[in-house]
């Protein structure tokens, strides 16, 4: 049963109060020595705080029969408070971060996954969550416990709806070695974007497989030289379900004035954990090559699924795959997919802040099982965004995202969709 405060805004007010209270708590009493004063100053002076107002409109039109409904429409308002402290003085610095999120349903919402759902399937009118993260720092190594928003090969927090998804557990990051960044984590659950509680990890496509333990470790090495190349390795263990190794290589070559060529190569190997019967036998190869000329960028991506099974990753998250686009992951068993992408930054034409992106991704050779013909699917995405670069509206941005998706075999994957996102970020400190 979901426990809610008197109002989501009350929870966000508590976030701000906690941030202020924590800074005051770091200030020692009147008889404190210089060390305590320096600790308080470092804690507060190294901190930052923002408040984001985010309005999200969602409209999906189904193109299959019979459809559960003609479409799904929703409009909601979010407020996201983020406080990141500095560290106290001394060999081991201490700090705390806070993430407060609140969402309000303004219209519709059924079938959109914008809001949490009641037991009768109807969307809630409001929800909120407040999560702290405690941290310690020694040299260039940090240890954190609490709530995390990830954008990493092992996990990417979903931010495709109103609020951000989060993970809980331990995280260690180190930059003490020259050019080598190390990372390790032990996580015990995730919180979906439209949920107020943490859940066990669930295997995408196969919800019967669940785990409350995810362990990850790895590093990224940045090569010297003008190529800007880096190599990344991650080892992910989802207890009782799978063990996965990721290898990545990136590089960028400047070929002339206003021109560059960049590459992104990824390889995942996944096997069952111990005696697990989970369908996770997969080897995924994907790559992207992008040529940039002035404000324009042209990209071509390829993704190939090897092994017996689809690519395994956590449900309601974004897999670290080149062809995981707005809706589809193109990660079915034996699937092969190509992506063609074009971006343009209008700053080159004297319109800073205006951006455009369009891409088309198509997959085939989908293994649907014995006796069934191979499946095919495609998705088209178009994004137009504008962020005010200055003046009284600085911090305000808007983005229109249009998607069309079709499948030769999955009727539910035949729809058109529009999303409109308005954002205003206010720096409080």
C-alpha positions in Angstrom: 0.0 0.0 0.0 1.4 3.4 -1.0 2.0 5.9 1.8 1.7 9.5 0.7 2.4 12.8 2.6 -0.2 15.5 3.0 0.8 16.8 -0.4 3.7 16.4 -2.8 4.6 20.0 -2.5 5.0 19.5 1.3 7.5 16.8 0.5 9.4 19.2 -1.8 9.4 21.8 0.9 10.9 19.3 3.2 13.7 18.8 0.6 14.6 22.4 0.7 14.3 22.5 4.5 16.6 19.5 4.8 19.2 21.1 2.5 19.2 24.2 4.7 19.1 22.2 7.9 22.0 20.0 6.8 24.1 23.1 6.0 23.3 24.5 9.4 24.1 21.2 11.1 27.5 21.3 9.5 28.1 24.6 11.2 29.6 23.9 14.6 28.4 25.6 17.8 29.8 28.9 18.9 32.8 27.3 20.7 33.8 25.3 17.6 37.3 25.5 16.4 38.6 26.6 13.0 38.4 23.0 11.6 34.7 22.9 12.2 34.3 26.4 10.6 36.2 25.3 7.5 34.2 22.1 7.3 30.9 24.1 7.3 32.3 26.4 4.7 33.5 23.6 2.4 30.2 21.7 2.9 28.1 24.8 1.9 30.4 26.5 -0.6 30.9 23.4 -2.6 27.1 22.7 -2.8 24.6 23.3 -5.5 20.8 23.3 -5.6 18.3 23.4 -8.5 14.5 23.3 -8.8 13.1 22.1 -12.1 9.5 22.6 -13.2 8.7 20.0 -15.9 5.4 19.8 -17.8 4.8 16.6 -19.9 2.2 16.0 -22.5 1.8 12.5 -24.0 -0.5 11.4 -26.9 -0.4 7.9 -28.4 -2.7 6.8 -31.2 -3.0 3.0 -31.7 -3.0 1.6 -35.3 -4.0 -2.0 -34.6 -7.3 -3.8 -34.1 -8.6 -4.6 -31.7 -6.9 -1.9 -29.7 -7.4 -1.5 -25.9 -8.5 2.0 -26.5 -8.3 4.5 -29.4 -5.3 6.2 -27.7 -3.7 7.2 -24.5 -3.5 10.9 -23.5 -2.0 12.5 -20.5 -0.8 15.9 -19.2 1.1 16.2 -15.9 3.3 18.7 -14.0 6.4 17.8 -12.1 8.7 19.6 -9.7 12.2 18.2 -9.1 14.5 19.5 -6.4 18.2 18.5 -6.4 20.6 19.4 -3.7 24.3 18.3 -3.9 26.5 19.3 -1.0 30.2 19.9 -0.9 32.4 17.9 1.5 33.6 18.7 5.0 37.2 19.5 5.5 39.7 16.9 6.6 41.3 13.7 5.1 37.8 12.2 4.7 35.2 14.6 3.6 31.5 14.0 4.3 28.5 15.2 2.5 24.9 14.5 1.6 22.7 14.9 -1.6 18.9 15.1 -1.8 16.6 14.3 -4.6 12.9 15.3 -4.2 10.4 14.7 -7.0 6.6 15.4 -7.1 4.1 14.9 -9.9 0.6 16.1 -10.5 -1.9 14.8 -13.0 -3.6 17.6 -14.9 -5.5 15.6 -17.5 -6.1 12.0 -18.6 -3.3 9.6 -17.8 -4.8 6.2 -18.4 -2.4 3.9 -20.3 0.4 6.5 -20.3 2.6 5.3 -17.4 3.0 9.0 -16.4 1.4 8.5 -12.9 1.2 5.6 -10.5 -1.9 3.5 -10.8 -4.5 2.7 -8.2 -5.7 -0.9 -7.6 -8.6 -0.4 -10.0 -6.2 0.7 -12.7 -7.0 4.4 -12.7 -4.1 6.9 -12.4 -3.3 8.7 -9.2 -3.8 12.4 -9.0 -0.4 13.1 -7.4 2.7 11.4 -6.0 6.0 12.4 -4.5 9.3 10.9 -3.3 12.3 12.2 -1.3 15.5 10.3 -1.3 18.9 11.1 0.4 22.4 10.0 -0.6 25.2 10.0 1.9 28.8 10.3 0.7 32.4 10.3 1.8 35.5 11.3 -0.1 39.2 10.4 0.3 41.5 11.9 -2.3 39.7 11.4 -5.6 37.7 8.4 -4.4 34.1 8.7 -3.3 31.8 6.2 -1.5 28.1 6.8 -1.6 25.0 5.1 -0.1 21.5 6.0 -1.0 19.7 6.9 -4.2 21.3 7.1 -7.7 20.4 8.3 -11.2 22.6 6.4 -13.6 23.7 6.9 -17.2 26.2 4.1 -17.4 26.7 1.0 -19.6 25.3 -1.2 -16.7 22.2 0.9 -16.0 20.5 4.0 -17.4 17.7 5.6 -15.4 14.5 6.0 -17.4 13.6 9.7 -17.9 11.1 9.2 -20.8 8.0 10.1 -18.8 7.4 12.7 -16.0 10.0 11.9 -13.3 13.3 10.1 -13.1 13.7 6.4 -12.2 16.3 5.8 -9.5 18.4 2.9 -7.9 19.3 2.3 -4.3 22.5 0.8 -2.8 26.2 1.5 -2.6 28.4 3.2 -5.2 32.2 3.6 -5.3 34.0 5.8 -7.9 37.7 6.5 -8.1 39.8 8.9 -10.2 43.1 8.5 -8.3 44.9 6.8 -11.2 45.9 8.9 -14.2 43.5 8.4 -17.1 41.7 5.5 -15.4 38.3 5.9 -13.9 37.1 3.0 -11.7 33.6 2.2 -10.6 31.8 -0.4 -8.5 28.3 -0.8 -7.1 26.1 -3.1 -5.1 22.4 -2.3 -5.6 19.3 -3.8 -4.0 16.4 -2.4 -6.0 15.1 0.3 -8.4 12.2 2.7 -8.3 10.3 3.1 -11.5 9.6 6.7 -12.8 5.9 6.4 -11.9 6.4 4.7 -8.5 7.0 5.8 -4.9 8.5 2.5 -3.6 11.5 0.4 -4.5 11.1 -3.0 -6.2 13.3 -6.0 -6.9 15.0 -6.0 -10.2 12.9 -7.6 -12.9 14.2 -9.1 -16.2 12.9 -7.3 -19.2 10.5 -9.4 -21.3 10.4 -12.1 -18.6 8.9 -10.6 -15.4 8.9 -14.0 -13.6 12.7 -13.6 -13.1 13.4 -11.2 -10.2 16.4 -10.4 -8.0 17.3 -8.1 -5.1 21.0 -8.0 -5.7 23.0 -6.4 -8.6 26.8 -6.1 -8.4 28.8 -4.2 -10.9 32.5 -3.3 -11.4 34.7 -1.9 -14.1 36.6 1.0 -15.4 37.3 3.4 -18.3 40.7 4.3 -19.6 41.2 7.5 -21.7 44.0 7.2 -24.1 46.5 10.1 -24.6 46.6 11.9 -27.9 44.3 14.0 -30.0 41.9 11.1 -30.9 39.9 11.4 -27.7 39.7 7.6 -27.6 38.6 5.6 -24.5 38.0 2.0 -23.6 35.4 0.8 -21.1 34.8 -2.5 -19.3 31.9 -3.4 -17.1 31.0 -6.7 -15.3 27.4 -7.0 -14.2 26.1 -9.8 -11.9 22.3 -9.9 -11.4 22.1 -12.5 -8.7 20.4 -15.7 -9.8 19.7 -14.5 -13.3 22.7 -13.5 -15.4 26.3 -12.4 -15.6 27.2 -9.9 -18.3 30.5 -8.4 -19.6 30.5 -5.2 -21.6 33.4 -4.0 -23.7 33.3 -0.5 -25.3 35.6 1.6 -27.5 35.0 5.2 -28.5 37.1 7.7 -30.5 36.8 11.0 -32.3 38.9 12.2 -35.2 39.0 15.9 -36.3 39.4 15.7 -40.1 39.5 19.4 -40.8 37.9 22.8 -40.0 34.4 22.1 -38.7 34.6 18.4 -39.5 35.0 15.3 -37.3 34.4 11.6 -37.5 33.5 9.7 -34.3 33.0 6.0 -33.6 31.3 4.0 -30.9 31.8 0.2 -30.7 30.1 -2.0 -28.1 30.0 -5.7 -27.3 28.0 -7.5 -24.6 28.3 -11.1 -23.6 25.6 -12.5 -21.3 25.3 -15.9 -19.7 23.0 -17.4 -17.1 24.1 -17.1 -13.5 24.9 -20.5 -12.1 22.0 -22.9 -12.6 19.6 -20.2 -13.7 17.1 -21.2 -16.4 16.6 -17.5 -17.4 16.6 -17.0 -21.2 19.7 -14.8 -21.2 22.1 -16.4 -23.6 23.0 -13.4 -25.7 26.0 -11.8 -27.5 25.2 -8.3 -28.8 27.4 -6.3 -31.2 26.5 -2.7 -32.0 28.3 0.3 -33.5 27.7 3.9 -34.6 29.7 6.0 -37.0 29.0 9.7 -37.1 30.4 12.4 -39.5 30.0 16.0 -38.4 30.2 18.9 -40.8 29.5 22.4 -39.3 26.1 22.2 -37.5 25.1 18.9 -39.3 25.8 15.4 -38.1 25.2 12.2 -40.1 25.1 8.9 -38.3 24.8 5.2 -39.3 24.4 2.5 -36.7 24.3 -1.3 -36.8 23.2 -3.8 -34.1 23.3 -7.6 -34.2 21.9 -10.0 -31.6 23.7 -13.3 -31.3 23.1 -16.2 -29.0 19.8 -18.0 -28.4 17.9 -15.3 -26.5 17.0 -11.6 -26.6 19.3 -9.0 -25.0 18.7 -9.2 -21.2 18.5 -6.0 -19.2 16.5 -4.5 -16.3 12.8 -3.9 -16.9 11.7 -0.2 -17.2 15.2 0.9 -17.8 17.1 1.9 -20.9 19.6 -0.7 -22.3 23.0 0.5 -23.3 22.5 -0.4 -27.0 23.1 1.8 -30.1 19.6 1.0 -31.5 17.7 1.4 -28.2 15.7 4.5 -29.4 12.6 6.2 -28.1 10.4 3.1 -27.8 12.0 0.0 -29.2 15.2 -1.7 -28.3 15.7 -3.8 -31.5 17.1 -6.5 -29.2 15.0 -9.6 -30.1 16.6 -12.9 -30.6 18.8 -13.0 -33.7 17.6 -9.5 -34.7 19.7 -7.4 -37.0 19.0 -3.6 -37.2 20.3 -0.5 -38.9 19.9 3.1 -37.8 20.2 6.2 -40.0 20.3 9.5 -38.1 20.6 13.2 -38.9 21.2 16.0 -36.4 21.4 19.8 -36.9 22.4 22.6 -34.5 21.0 25.9 -35.8 23.6 27.9 -33.8 25.6 27.8 -37.1 22.8 29.8 -38.7 22.6 32.3 -35.9 19.8 30.5 -33.9 21.6 29.2 -30.8 19.5 26.9 -28.7 17.5 25.4 -31.7 18.2 21.8 -32.5 16.7 19.1 -34.8 17.1 15.3 -34.9 15.5 12.7 -37.0 16.4 9.0 -37.3 15.0 5.8 -38.9 15.7 2.4 -37.4 14.7 -0.9 -39.0 15.2 -4.5 -37.8 14.7 -7.9 -39.3 15.6 -11.6 -38.9 13.7 -11.7 -35.6 13.4 -15.2 -34.3 9.8 -15.8 -33.3 10.1 -19.5 -32.6 9.9 -22.7 -34.5 7.6 -22.7 -37.5 7.0 -19.0 -37.5 8.3 -16.6 -40.1 11.0 -14.1 -39.1 9.7 -10.8 -37.8 10.4 -7.2 -39.0 10.0 -3.9 -37.3 10.8 -0.2 -37.7 10.7 3.1 -35.8 11.0 6.7 -36.9 11.8 9.5 -34.4 11.9 13.3 -34.9 12.9 15.7 -32.1 12.8 19.5 -32.3 14.0 21.4 -29.3 14.7 25.0 -28.2 16.6 26.2 -25.1 16.6 29.9 -24.5 20.3 30.9 -24.4 19.9 34.0 -22.3 17.7 36.8 -21.1 14.8 36.5 -18.7 13.8 33.1 -20.1 17.2 31.5 -19.7 16.8 28.1 -18.1 13.5 27.5 -20.1 13.4 24.8 -22.8 10.8 23.0 -24.8 11.0 19.8 -26.9 8.6 18.2 -29.3 9.2 14.4 -29.9 7.3 12.5 -32.6 7.5 8.8 -33.0 6.0 6.2 -35.3 6.5 2.5 -34.8 5.4 -0.6 -36.8 5.9 -4.3 -36.4 5.0 -7.2 -38.8 4.1 -9.5 -35.9 3.5 -7.5 -32.6 0.2 -5.8 -32.9 0.8 -3.7 -29.8 3.8 -2.1 -31.5 1.8 -0.3 -34.2 1.2 3.3 -33.1 2.0 7.0 -33.6 3.0 9.1 -30.6 3.7 12.7 -29.7 5.3 14.1 -26.6 5.7 17.7 -25.7 8.1 18.6 -22.8 8.4 22.0 -21.2 11.3 22.5 -18.7 12.4 25.3 -16.5 15.4 24.9 -14.3 16.1 27.5 -11.6 19.5 27.5 -10.0 18.9 28.1 -6.2 22.6 28.1 -5.5 
